[in-house]
Each structure stands twice: as C-alpha cells, then as structure tokens.
Amino acid sequence: MPITLVRIDDRLVHGQIVQGWLKNIAVDKIVVASDIVAEDSLQQMLMAMAVPAGVELEIKNVADAIKAVLAKEYDAVKTMILASNPGDVLKMIESGAPFKSVNVGGMHFANGKRQLLCNISVDDSDIENLYKIYSKGIEIEGRVLPLDDRTNIIPVIEKEYNLICLLKADK
C-alpha cells in the first residue's frame, strides 16, 4: 500500500492529527521524520502517548526516513509521514521518495516568519523549498483537517517566490 499522506506540520503529532486525520484516513503507522525529535526522548515519549492504540509510531531522523521510504518499508501498511518543515520533505523527494502530493497543514507563526494563510507562516527558505517541491511536479495542498476543502496554495507560493527572486536580483 502506498504512503497515504505526507504532511508538513511543525507540531508533528498533536490533536488535529490524532482526532482529525487518523479517524478519516485510518493509517496503521505514523512516521515522524525529524532530526530534532529523533534526538529528544521527551518529545518521543509525548508523541507516543498521543498516538492511539493500534497505530504504530516510528520516529526517525530524516536520513533514516529516506532510507526506509526508498527500501519500500511502508508499502505494506497505510502510512502517514509527518515532517516539521518543507526542507525535510524536499530532502526526501530529492533523494528519490516517490511522493505525489504534500499536505501543508500547520506552519505556525514564529520570529522571522510571515503569515501567508491562517495556518501557514513561512520564511524565505520555506518558500524556496515549497517552490522546489512544486517544481518537481508534486501537488502541494493546504488543508488543516481532512474534511476541509483542499486549498491550492501554489499561487501564493509562486507570488512569494517571485518576490524573493526580485529582491535577490536587486542586491
């Protein structure tokens, strides 16, 4: 079975994932691809407590997640891959992960970021990485919960990307 969902959500495993996504897409496994969480036993424990019985949780650094995807370790079970940022998803794609679509669900406002949509705040690096993902022919859709309307966020990404390019050219 193919990977069911690839999602960018800086909170990774949280209520919207457990209460919203898991109930609607019924995955058997959640893979958190994060170098930071792979080194943080407290975050791992908290995420494991949030995942309901019957759903397996794997936490891997990005390099190990790439190896597992390429080795087709997730083909036998319905799997959701969670990454906290577009850069990690782009690394996976550039390494050969056969993703067809990426859901951007939660990139929250932080110092140095600007808000694009109600649930998506970015810096220039995020925009550049999202644009690169899109440039590889991969769908990028914005949606907080599975029953929300799929939002094509590409026009906003393209506008921001073009602005970044113009600003760089002026320097």
N, C-alpha and C positions, 0 to 999 in steps of 0.2 A: 504494500500500500504506500502511496507517495506521502511525502510530508504534507500535512493538511493545511498548516498555517505557519507563515514566517511573519513575526510581528516585532516591530520596534516599539518598545515601551520602557522608558527609563526606570519604572518601578518594578519591572520584571513580574514576579509572581505577587499578585495582590487581589483584592476583592473583585475587580472587573474581570480578571482572568478566571478566577475560580467560580464566581457566581454567574458571570455572563457568558464567556467563551466556552468553558468546559461543558456547561449544560446544553449548549447549542451545537457544538461541533464534536462532542463526545470523543476526545482524543484519549489514547491509552498512555501516552507518555508526553511529558513536558521536558524539553531540553533548554536549559539556560546556558547560553553561550556568552560568557563574561570572564575576562581575565581577573577582574576585581573580585567578583563573587567566588570564583574558583579558589581564591586565596583567603577567604573570610569565612571561617567556620560558624560564626554567629549568624551571618546572613544566610548561610546554607541551612542552618537549623530552623530559622524563622520561616524560610520558604518551604521547607519540608513540612512544617506544622500547618501551613496554609493549604497544602495540596490534599484533596480528599482521598480517602481510601479507594483503592482500585486504579489510581492514576500514578504511574511511576514518575519520579523526578530525577533527572540527571543534570548535574551541574558540571560543566566543562569549561576550560579556557577555550579561547576562540580557535587556536591551532588544533586542539583535540576534537573540537566540534566539527571542524572542517574534515579531519581525517575520518571521523565517524560517518559523516554525510557521504563522502566520496567512497567509503567502503560499503555503502548501502546498508548500514546497520539499522536504519529507521524504516526500511522498506516493508518490514513485516508487521509493523503496528502503526496505527494512526498517531502521528507525532506533531506537536506544536513546537516550533523553535522560537525562543524569546531572546532578543538582543536589546541592549540598553541604548544603542546608538546606531546611526546609519553606517558609520565607518566599519563596525564589526560585520555587519551584513555584507557590505561591499567586499571586504576581505574574503568572506566565504564565497561570494559569487565569482570574484576574480580567481579564486583557487579551483573553480570548477563546480561549485554547488549548483545543481540544476533548478534553481528557483524560478518559478513563472510569475509570481506575484509576491509583493511585500505589503503588509498592512502596517501603516503608521498610526499607532493608537494613542500614544502618550509621550510627548516630549515636553516636559514641563519647564516653565519659565525659571531661569536662574541668571545670576550675574553674568553679563556678557552675551546673553541671548535676547532675541527679539521675537515677539509673538506674531506668527503668521495666521494661525487659525486658533479657535478657542482651546484646542488641546495640543497644539504644535508650536513650540518655541525653538528657535534654531540660532546657531551662529554660522559664520561663513563656511566653516568646514562641514557642518551638517548639510548645508545647501549643496555644496560641491559634491559630497558623497551621494546624496539623493539624486542629483542630476546624473552622476555617473551610473548609478543603478538603472535609472530610466533610459539612459543612452544605450544600455546593453539590451534593450527590448523587453525589460521586465516591468510589469504593471506595478504602479505604486498607488495604493488607495488609502484614503484616510477614513478611519471608522473606529470609534471608541468601543462600541459593542456590536455583536454580530447582527442584531436586528436593526441597527441604524442604517440609513442609506449609505451606500458606497459613494465616497466623495473623490472625484478626480482632483488630486492636489497638484498635478503636473503644471497647469497654467501658473499657479503661484510659485512653484519651484523654478520654472523657466524664467519668470519675471525677475525673481531674486537672483538667479544665476547670471542672467544678462547684466543686471545692475552691478554685481560683483566684478564681472569681466570688464565693464566700462570703468569702474573705479580703479582696477588694477592697471588698465591701459593709460589712465590719466597720470599715473605715478611715474 
